[in-house]
Amino acid sequence: MTVPMHHAGDQLVRQIQAQSAYDDVKKSAGVAFALWFFLGMLGAHRFYIGHKGVGIAMLLTFGGFGFWALIDAFFIPGAVREVNASKKRSIFAQFGMPVLTA
């Protein structure tokens, strides 16, 4: 069975719209690391990736007296990947599109 050309075009448009919407909200590991480096003791990187509760806890404890902030350096890449994957699934679902993984 062949897909009508207008249907394939509609899917392509939705794919592009979904990707554009995702690109507008995805988080950058580079920005997260910069925030961690300069304001990690205050939890700025946690606020940036959307972990507000943990960010508040870090703010109140001054980054777990520095230890928590230091340990976070190893978890930033995974946290950013996780947040971005969640955002992508949500946005693509809104457009009725499957998430294509590499």
C-alpha positions in Angstrom: 0.0 0.0 0.0 1.4 3.4 -0.9 0.9 6.5 1.2 -0.8 9.4 -0.6 1.6 12.2 -1.3 -0.4 14.8 0.6 -0.4 12.5 3.7 3.4 12.0 3.5 3.8 15.8 3.2 1.6 16.4 6.2 3.7 14.0 8.2 6.9 15.8 7.2 5.4 19.1 8.2 4.4 17.7 11.6 7.9 16.2 12.0 9.5 19.6 11.3 7.1 21.4 13.6 7.8 18.9 16.4 11.5 19.1 16.0 11.4 22.9 15.9 9.3 23.0 19.1 11.7 20.6 20.8 14.8 22.6 19.7 13.2 25.7 21.3 13.0 24.0 24.8 15.9 21.5 24.9 18.6 22.1 27.5 22.3 22.3 26.8 24.9 20.4 28.8 27.3 23.2 28.1 25.1 25.8 29.7 24.4 23.4 32.6 28.2 23.0 33.1 28.8 26.8 33.0 26.0 27.3 35.6 27.5 24.5 37.7 31.0 26.0 37.5 30.0 29.6 38.4 26.9 29.0 40.6 26.9 25.3 41.4 27.0 25.9 45.2 23.6 27.7 44.7 22.1 24.9 42.6 21.7 27.1 39.5 22.3 24.1 37.2 19.5 22.2 38.9 17.1 25.1 38.4 18.2 25.3 34.7 17.4 21.6 34.0 14.1 21.9 35.8 14.9 20.1 39.1 13.6 23.0 41.2 13.2 21.0 44.4 16.8 19.8 44.4 17.8 23.3 43.4 16.1 24.8 46.5 17.8 22.2 48.7 21.2 23.0 47.2 20.5 26.7 47.7 19.6 26.2 51.3 22.5 24.0 52.1 25.0 25.9 49.9 25.4 22.9 47.6 25.5 20.4 50.4 28.4 22.3 51.9 30.1 21.9 48.5 30.1 18.1 48.3 26.8 17.8 46.6 27.8 20.5 44.0 31.1 18.7 43.3 29.4 15.3 42.8 26.8 16.9 40.5 29.6 17.5 37.9 29.5 13.8 37.1 25.7 13.7 36.8 25.0 16.7 34.6 25.4 15.0 31.2 22.9 12.2 32.2 20.5 14.6 33.8 20.4 16.8 30.7 19.9 13.7 28.4 17.1 12.5 30.6 15.3 15.9 30.7 15.7 16.4 26.9 14.5 12.8 26.2 11.4 13.5 28.3 10.7 16.8 26.6 11.1 15.3 23.2 8.7 12.4 23.9 6.1 14.9 25.2 6.4 17.3 22.3 6.4 14.7 19.6 3.4 13.0 21.2 1.5 16.4 21.0 2.2 16.4 17.3 1.2 12.7 16.9 4.7 11.7 15.9 6.9 8.9 17.0 10.3 9.8 18.5 13.0 8.6 16.2 16.2 7.5 18.0 19.6 7.3 16.5 
